[in-house]
Amino acid sequence: MAEQIDNIILEHLKAIRSELAEIKADTSDIKLRLHSVDASVIELRRNDLHLFEDDARHQVSIDKLVERIQRIEKRLELT
């Protein structure tokens, strides 16, 4: 009787070890995927910053052009 109980306990422990190994493998896979997602988010943020920088440069150029047009209009007495 005691041998049967020991065998059952050993079987359960083996099953638990097997499931734990699967969980560890899944966790490793999840960590790798999460790292990939983090890298993608960082790249998207970098792209956004570059877009904001380009927009700011364009706005400065537009502002300079507007000033030049206003000066030209003033000299030609168009306004």
N, C-alpha and C positions, 0 to 999 in steps of 0.2 A: 504494500500500500504506500509506504513511504517513498519507494522508488518511483511509483507512478506520479506522485505529487512533485518529486524532484524533476522528473522528465517534463511534466506540464509547465513547471516554473521555468525550466531551461528553454522550452519551446517559446514561451511568452517573452522571455528575455531576448532570444534570437530575433523574434518578430519585432520587438521594440528597437533593437539595434538596426535592423534592416530599414525600418521606417525612419529612424533618426538619420541614417545615411542618406536616404532619399530627401529628407528635409534639408540637410546640409547642402546637397547638390542643388536643390531648388533655390536655396538662399544665395548661393554663389552666383547662380544664373541671374537672379533678381538684382543682386548688387551690380553685376556687369551691365545689365540693361539700364539700371538707374544712373550709372556713371555715363552711359551713352546719352541718356536724356538730359542730364546736367550739362554735358558738353554742347549739346544742341541748343539748349536754352541760352548758354553763354554766347554762342555764336550768333543767335538771333538778337541778343542785346547789343552785341558789337555792331551788327548791321544797322540796328536802329540808331545807334549813336552816330554812325557814319552818315546816315540819312539826315539826321538833325543838323550835323555839321555842314553838309551840302546845302540844306535849306537855308541855314544862317548865311553862308557865303553868297548864295543867290539873292537873298534879301538885301545884303549889303550892296551888291552890284546893282540891283534894281533901284535902291535908294540913291546911289550915285548918278544913275541915268536920269532919274526924276529931277534931281538937283540941276544937272546939266541942261535938261529940257526947259526947266523953269528959268534958268539964266538966259538961254537962247531966246525964249519967248519975251523975256523982259527987255533984252537988247533990241529985239525987233519990234518992240512995243505991241506985241500981240495980246498981252493981258492987261 
